[in-house]
Structure formats: C-alpha cells, structure tokens
C-alpha cells in the first residue's frame, strides 16, 4: 500500500491531559479495553459499573457498549487492518496506542460515526496516554478511512495460507479456536456451518432473562410490559426494558442465557422428583444455575446444597439465590475433594450438577475477550480438572442418582472427550441417559439437535443460545 504511514512512538510517556472534545462514551470504552488488557478484567462485569460511574445517558451507554464489545469481538481483524495501514506488526505498537487504534478502526469500518469524528477524537484520546503517538494514530486512521470495509476484508484475507486462517482473519477468532469449532461441528456432520457459527460469535446477543419457576407465575410474567417468552426455555423471556423487570422482581428474575436454563432444568426435570431428594450444584459460581435449581427444589420438596472453590464466587452464589425462599447451604471447598457427609448427605446425592470449568468457547458472544486469552495448551489442563471433578461427583452420587455434566464449550476434548474417558473408567456402574429426549421434553419447541441421544450440544448460530453441552449419567450400582 502507498498511503502515508506513521511511526510507532518512542520515548518516555508524558503526563496525560484530558482534551475536552473526547466523548464520555469513548473514554469509558477505552478504560474498559485497558482494564481487560492490563488486569484481565471481564468486560461484561466492568462495563456496566463504568457506565454508571460516568453517569452516561442511554444513548452514550449504548455507544460505549457498541464500541467496547464490537472492538473486542473484531480485535483480530482490526489488528490485521492496522498492520496493513501502519506497515508494521501490531505487537510492535504500544499496547495502549493499539487499543486507541482498534476503537478508531471499529468506528470507521463498523459504525456510522463520521470519519472526522472517529479520527479526531481518537487522536485526542491518544494524547491523554501517549502524546507523541498523536501523529501516528492520525496517519493510520486516515489511511484506514480511505478504503471501505468490504475492500479491507479482501485485503485482510489476501494470501491466507489456509481456509481456517482465512476465516480466522475475517471473523476475528484465533486459528486454533476456528479449528476446534470446525472439529466440533464435523463431529455432528455439520462442518459447513462453521462460518455461520463464527459470525454468530461476533453478533450482539440479546439480554435473556430467567423467571425463576414457581416464583413468577405465567400470568405475572406475561403481564409485564414488553416481555416475550423464549422459544425454547419454559422459564426464559426477553424484555423491552430488562433492567426494569429485574429491579421490580426482587431477585425472582435474573439475567441468564437460555442454554444455561435448559442445562439446569435438564437435571431437575430428568425424572420425577421424590420429596426429600438431596441435590448439589458442585461448581456453583456465580450462581445462575443454582438459583434455577433452588426454585425447582422449593417446588418439589428437594434439598439443595452448593459448592464453590473461590470464596468471592461463593458470595455471588449467595446473592444469586437470595430471592428464593429456600435454605441453601453454600460451601467453599475444592470439588475434587467432595465429601457428601460434609453436606449432610451421608448416603450420597440424588442429583448433582457439574457445570465444569472450561475454555468458555461457547460464550464468545458474551465474553469476547475470552477468545484472546485462552491458549490451546489450556485445554489439556482443563480436561484433567474436568476428569477429576467428574470422578468426585460420580462417587458422591447415591445409587440411582443422576449427574448432569455441563460445559459452556463445544470443544470436543472438553465435551465428548472428558465425558467418554470418565464413562470408560466407571464401566457398568454408569448409564448414559437419553439427554436429548429430556431436553426436548423440557423445551417449548423442538430443538434441531445432533443424532447422539446421550448428549446435547446447543449452538449460537442454530439455537440462539450459548454453545452449552449437556450430558446426563445415572449411577447404577447399589
């Protein structure tokens, strides 16, 4: 390319100053991107707090949200655009300056922000963190602005060494993630859906609500203005003003993906409940599924306990279940060392939910930064942990008890791999249930699922949910 290039700045960083022209929304978005980079913050947790602190209007809050999530989702593609425009690798650019550029590129290529506003405000923004880089940012963004979004897509994909690399560049996923998702889809014989899945990961998901069963009746939920029932989850809904619904519900309505709701209900509704059953949510933080199970336990006369290894996340569980009038004991402990007696379940648990720690590749719509943090080597460590948690959970089941193994990842090593090796270890003591039939029975409408009856894999592009994996296993030995 022959456009003017800037040079990466050097030297000692000067004291920042705050130009009056920087919009509050751009400032908030940049602060969140920096916290994600420096502190490994989660954008979905930090952004609402920063919006409140800055007292943004509804319009500015929406703009800050679009800037933050759009930039995080498309970071890989934007880095390639920046490399072409700047004629240097992205990792040779100061990280804070790179975030300023990413925000600018997103405005230029994916929003209706006028070019002069996108360029000038990003130049003003970079002066607050790296004044010597102002000329560089101006040159790069003006170079980007001279080529439209579709032409940039062609340039980004040019000379990609493989189809997976091409998709990784265009749809902003690490190549290893593209390959893992392709393998998962091919496991179902649907490898041709890969591009649709990657595009779904880059879409803005709706805010989905869980109306805790038995605590919000059908008439009450449908009477809420702007509330519409989910397609699949019998307790799910969307609302024109979800915050207002949550605030008015006193803890009986929570933000929760439809797939997570189906995973919890698959366990509680797998077979009829006998009064006095003992249930456990083994890895319960932050508590969304615990709240659903608590409401189900309250309605059926079951006793629910929860366990979480991280004390702060255990506090989140306690907060999540506060709206359910049921005494739920929340323990802090390592799930690999599970002792049913410590929960008063000397004979074992009748139902255990193991929502296992995983790569989170199934929730990239909601947590886009996860795609840039995870590495292929993380999978081996996580599958080892999943195996130990599976063994501990299975050993803690009472005879006839049911284990729900759930991951928010479609990676086959974390789904069929972890489950399959565990089933091989357990032998005749374990029986796989018809999980697909259970989930179909729970669902409001039929789900388009793979033919493997023992497991269910949900998909963002096919079902509009996170890519939840669900498998039900019964302990058969006496």
N, C-alpha and C positions, 0 to 999 in steps of 0.2 A: 504494500500500500504506500501511496506517495503523500498522504496527508501529513500535516505538521505534527511532529512528535514532541512530547515534553520529556523532561528528565526527572527520574526519581530524586526526591530531595535528599539532602545530606546535612550533616552538622548537628549541633545540639538543638533540641526542641526549645522554642521560646515560650514565654509565659502566654497562655491563651487569652484572647479577648473575645467579647461577645458582640458581634455585629447585630444591630437592631433588626436587620432585614430577615434573619433566619426565622422561619415559621416554627411555632412550638411543636407542631406535628413532626417536622423533620428532625428537630432536636431530640424529641423523645425516641424516635425510631433509631437514630444514631446511638443514643445512650444504651438502648436495649441490645443493638448489634455488638457494641463494645463489651457489654456485660456477658453476652453469650460467648464472645471470643476470649475474654480475659478470665472470667470467673466461672465459665461453663454453666452460666445461668440458663434456665429454661424460659424461652420467650413467652410461652403460654401462661406462665406464672408471673413473670416480671412485668410484662407489658401492661396488664390492667392496673397494676399498682402505680406504674409510672404515669399512666394516663390520668389516674385520679390525682396524683400528686401535682401534676401540671395543670389540673383543672381544665382539661381540654373540652371544647364544645363537642357535640355529637358529630359534627362534620369533621372536625380536626381529629377526633378519636378514630373515626373510620379511616381517615387518610393515614394516620400513624400506623394503624393496623395493617392496611394495604402495603405501605412501604416496608414494614418490618417483615411480615410473612412472605410477601412477594419477593423481597430481596433474598431472604434465607432460602426459599424454595428454589430460586433460579440462580443461586450463587455460582454454581459450577459453570453454567452457560455464560453468565456475566463475566466471570474471570477470564474465560476464553476470549470474549469480546474485548475486554480491557487489554489483554496481552497483544491482540492484533492491533488495537488502536495505539498502544503505547510502545509497541515493538520491544517488549521485554517480558520475562516471566512474571506472573502475579506474585510469586513468593520473593521477588526482588523489590517489591514495593512495600513501603512502611505499612504495617497491618491496619493502623487507624486510617491512613490515607486510602487504603484499599477499600475499607468499608464506606468511606465517603463516595468513592467512585462507584461502588456497587449500587448505592442508593441513587446516584445520578443516572446510571445506566438503566435501572429499573424504571425511573420516571420517563426517560427518553424513549424506551422501547416497549413499555407495557402499560403506560397510563396516558391520559390526555393532558398532562401538565405541559404548558407551553415550553418550548426549548429554552427561551431566555430565562424563565423561572427555574427550570431544572438545573441549568448550568450556573447561573449567577448565585443561587442560594447554596449550591454545593461548594462553590468557591468560597463564599463567605463562611460556610461551615468549616471547611478545612483550615481557614485562617485561625480558628479558635483552638486547634490542636497541633497544627504544623504549618505555620505561616509561610515558610519557604516553599511549600508544595503548592501554593495557590496557582502559579503559572502552569505547573504540570497538570493539575486537575482541570484547569480551564482548557488546556490544549487537548487532553484526552477526551473530555466530554464533547468538545466541539467537533472533534474527529468522529466520534460515535454518532453525533446528531446529523452528520452529512449522509448517512446511509440508513435506509429504512429497516424495520425489524425483520422482514422476510429476507432481505439481502444479507443481513447479518447471520441469519440462520444458515443460509447457504455457505457463508464464509466459515462459520463455526464447524460445520460438518465436513468441510472440504478436506480430502485426503485422510479421512479417518481410517485407521488400519483394519477395522473390523466393524461388523454391523452393531455389535454390542458397544463398541467405542463411539460409533456414530450416535446411537440412541443416548448414551451417557452424556455426550456433549449437548445434544439438542434438548433432552429432557432433564438435564441437571441432576443426575444421580452418579455416584461413584461407579466405576465399571464393575467392581465386584458385586455391588448391590444389583445392578442390571442382570448380571449372570445368575445370581441367586434367585431373583424373581422369575427369570426365564425358566430355571430348573423347576421351581415350584409350580408354575403354570403347565409346563410339559408333563409333570407328574400326573396332572389331570387330563392330559391330551389337549391342552388349550394354549399352546405356546404362541399361537397367532394373536393372543390378547395382550401381549407384553406392552406394546406401545400404548394401548388404551389404559393399562394399569399405571404406567409411568405418568401419563397425562393426568390421571385421577389423583396421583400423589401430589401434583402441582396445582390442584384446584383448591378453592377455599371451601372447607366443609361447613355445613350448616351447624348451628348450635342445637344440639339434640338434648332433650330432657327425659329423665326417668321419673315418672309419677309413681311413688312407692306403692305397691299393691296393698289394698286394704286400708290405706290411709287417705287416698284420694279416690272417691268413687267415680263411676262413669259419668253420672250427671254433673258432678262437680268439675271434672276435667273438661267436658265439652262445653260447659257454661263459661269457661274462661275465654275472654275475647281474643280472637286470633289464634286459638290453639287448634292444631290439626294432628290427628293420630298418625303415628308412624306406620309405614307399610308393613313391617314385619313384627316388631316387638309389641306385645299386647299392653305393655306399660309405658311405651315411648310416645313422645309427641314433640312437635316443634311449635314455636310461638312467635307471634309478631314482635313481642317485647319479652324475651325470655328472662331478663333481669327482673322485671316487674313481677312475673309469675313466681320466680324463685323467692323473692323477698316477701311475697304475700303468703307463701306456703308454709312457713315455719319449719323448714327442714324436711318437709314431705316431698319436695320436688328438687331434683338435683340435675346438674349437667352430666350427661353420660352418653357415650356412643351407643347406638342401637345394637351393635355387635356385642358389646360388653353386657348389655342387658340380657341378650339371648344366652350368653355363656352362663350367667348366674342362674337364670331360670331353667336352663337345661339340667342343672343339678337338682334344684329344689322340686322340679316337676317331672323328674325322670320316672319315678314310680310314686304311687300314693304314699303319703306321709303317715306314719304311726305316731300318735301322741307321745311325747317324751323322747323322741329321737335326739341324738347328740350330733350337732353339726360343727364343723370347723372351717374357717377361712384361714388357710395356713400362711400365705404371704399376702396379708390383707391391705397393706398401704397402697394408695391413700384412702381406701375405704369405700369406693363407689359400689363395688360388687357386695361388700359387706352390708351396706345399707339395704340393698335389694334382698339379700338373704335374711337380714333381720326382719324385714317386713313380712317375708314369706314364713319365717319361723313363728312370728307372732300370730299369723293367721292359722297356722296348722298345729300349734302346740309343741313345736320343737324347741330345743335349747341350743343356742348359738354361742360359740366362742370364736375369738380371733387371735391371730398371732402375727407379729411383725418384728423383724430383727432390728430396725432402726427406730430409736425412741421418738424422734421427731415425726416420723411417719406414723407411728402408733398413735400419737396425738391427733394426727389428721384423721385416723380411723375413728377415734372417739368423737371427733367433731362431725364426721360424716353420718354417724348413727344417732346423733343427739335428737333428731326429730322422730325417732322410732321408740315408742314406749315399751321397750323390752330391755331387760338387764343383760347386756352382752359383756362378758369378761374379755378384756383386751390384754394379752400377754406380750411382753417383749422378750424375744428369745430367738435363737438360731433354729430354723425349721428343720435342719438336718439332724438335730438332736431332740426331735419331738418325743415327748413323754405324755401319753394320754392321761395318765394319772394326775399330772400337774394341773389338768383342766377338769378333774373330777370325772373323767371318762375312763375308769379302770377297765371296762370291757371293750374299749375302742369306740371310735366314732362311726356313726351310721352314714354320714356323708362328709366328704372333705373336698373343698375347692382348693386346687393348687394352681393359682394364676402365677406361673413361674417367671422369675427374672429372665429377660431375653433381650435380643438386639433391638426390639421395638420397630422393626422394619414394616410392621403392619399399620403404623400410625404416623407415617411420614407427612400426611396432610396436616395433622395437628401439631406435630413436633418436628418441623422440617430440619432443625439443626442436628437432629439425631443422625441423619444420613452422612454428615460431615465428621461426626465424632467417632462413629463405630468403625472398626477395622476387621478385616477377615479373621485375624487371629483371636478376636473376641469370641468368636463362635465356639471354638474348642473349649475355652474356659467356661462359657455359659452352659454348654451341653453337659459338661462334667457336673456343674452345680445342679442342673435340672435332673440329672440321673440320681444324685444323692437325695434331692428333695422328693423325687418320685418314690424312691425306696422307703424313705422315712414316712411319707404319707400312706403308702400302701400297708406298711407294717402297723400303722396306727388305726387301720380300719377294723371294725367289728366284722365277724363273719356275715356275709351278705351285704356289707357296706359298699358304698359307691364312691369312687374317686373321679372327679372332673379335672382333667389335665387341660389347661388353657394357656395359650401364649398369644401375645399380640405381635406375632411374627409368622410369616408364611415360609421362612427358611426351612427347607426340608430336614436339615440336621437338627433343628430345634423342635420340629413337629414329629414327623414320622420317624426320624432317626432316634430322638430321645425316647419316644414312646415305644418304638419297636424293640430297642435293646432292653428296656425295662420289662416289657412283656416276656421277652425271652428269659430274663432272669427269674421271673415269677412263675413261669411254667403253668401247670394246671391249676395253681392257686388263683389265677386271674382269668376273668372272662370279659371280653370286649362286648359292650352293649351296642345296640343299633342307635348310635348317636344321631344319625341323620333323621331317623324316624321320630326321635324325641324332639329335636329342634323343629322339624316340620310341624309336629303337633302343637308346639308352643307358639309358632309363628302365626300371625294373622293371615298371611298369604303364602302360597308355595314358594320355596326358595329354589333357585337354579343351583344345584349342588353337584359335585362330582359323584361318581358311582360307588365310592368306598363308603359303605354304610357305617363302618365303625368310627369314622371321623367326619368332622365338618370343617371346611375351610371357607370363610367368608372373605369377600373381596371389595375394595373401594369402587372399582370400575363396574362390578357386576351387581352388587347389592347396596352400594352407597354407605357401607359401614367400614370400620377399620378391618384390617385383614386378620380377624380372630380365628384361631384354631381351637377346636373343642373336641375332646375325646372322653367318653365315659367308660369306666372299667369297674367291674364288680369283683370283690374278693369272695371266692367260692369256698375256701377251706373252712372247716369248723374248728 
